[in-house]
Amino acid sequence: MDTNDLSQETYNGIIRCAENFNHDLAHEFKVMAIDCDTDNEFLGECGTLIKEWFEEGDLEDLIEDLFFENLPSKKDFKKTLDKIVKNIETIRNIPMEKRKFDL
């Protein structure tokens, strides 16, 4: 799906939050949206990816792999990922019919 097809809540909670942190992180999530068919599928895929990143344990190596320049600190990166996870939980509690979609 195109990121324009995501609900405003999902776009703001994941893509915009990531973009506010670093364009490279936002790009990672935008690419992921291409393989998703629904808002909820995208939320699930993002949550799974972040969980995998945390389980791998070495955020410093991940930072070097994800970011092209101006590498963020591990602390700031983790803080942003935690925020996105909280946003995902909040968005999942909004029924699909109550989410706002651009027409």
KABEL-V201933 format. One record per residue. BURIAL is 1 if it has 9 or more other ideal C-beta (glycine too) atoms within 8 Angstrom, else 0. Layout:
# KABEL-V201933
BURIAL
BURIAL
This chain:
# KABEL-V201933
1
0
1
0
0
1
1
1
1
1
1
1
1
1
1
1
1
1
1
0
1
1
0
1
1
1
0
1
1
1
0
1
1
0
0
1
0
0
1
0
1
1
1
0
1
1
1
0
1
1
0
0
1
1
0
0
0
0
1
0
0
1
1
0
0
0
1
0
0
0
0
1
0
1
0
1
1
1
0
1
1
0
1
1
1
0
1
1
0
1
1
0
0
1
0
0
0
0
1
0
0
0
0
